[in-house]
């Protein structure tokens, strides 16, 4: 994979070299298609000696399978990841709780906590020797022109890239989505997710812990080095207060919010905050254009499903593109791309709606709703068959999206 200023004609141009866009390029690296991978920034180098990236993902077993098929998981395993085998979820406003154990569905783990930077590194290693991938960075899209035969993407430096298919993987505020004229419905939650890595008195026991509070959930996710990654969703005003706390004050606040489930929080890294929103594109495709990952959808992080939905997107689209290539069909044809939209849009919308409902159900102190959600948590925890259905759905075990890639 080499950056080039000479080549301007491609089969597929991908805008966004994050985990999802790079994985999509990786899936097409042996296809014979000429691919451009465009991003506004040069990827940050990963070194095992560096501090753990604040941005971590809870990857599902389905995402693990996708990364295995791309040859990236083996690299991730050789560096650092934390498998979690159990998960405890409980309500701060009552006695409702639910416990998930991977043994109940015969899997080695419920999921894996992996750094964003490490995922990108592992995928870029796979792309390093790919002769059909051209990296173009730093580069910012400025305009898009679509005609019957091709799409032309103009960059800020005057270059114009032409391709049969343009794929937007440039995040929830996707400039590419806006340039091609695909509308989206976006609603702010009025919340900020504060993230940090903390040291606790008690070991995390390879368990993910999540407590629902009226102001938003707090999660403690296990890291390989024994620390826990905090993801704490708070109303914006309260988030500003928490951000202003000194380290001792922040550790005390996390201890209280997590009900001291891992004892006292004794140390913390610097914090970062990310505004939260719900977003869904009106269409995932139009002639010669497709959206994947956060460019197509964004949701509340309470279940950590965003990146897993993105990996399913790229797996579905790459399988459809590879099939079209083998059948000598135009990979940018709207009929081809609609197969991808049918495969992913309905499932993603269902997940967004479900998590939005859960977020709203737990974000209040109304007595009847408090009783109902606590009773519901306890009932599901006792009814093993239903709990197994929820677990398998969250783990992506009902999906066959990885099979075409294998």
PyMOL commands that set and color helices and strands:
alter all, ss='L'
color gray80, all
select helices_A, chain A and resi 19-27+61-69+73-78+102-105+116-127+175-179+236-244+247-257+293-295+301-303+306-326+334-362+367-382+384-395+401-405
alter helices_A, ss='H'
color red, helices_A
select strands_A, chain A and resi 2-3+12-15+35-38+56-60+82-84+86-91+97-101+111-115+133-136+141-146+151-155+160-163+165-168+184-200+207-213+216-222+228-235+265-268+272-281+285-286+289-291+297-298
alter strands_A, ss='S'
color yellow, strands_A
deselect
rebuild
show_as cartoon
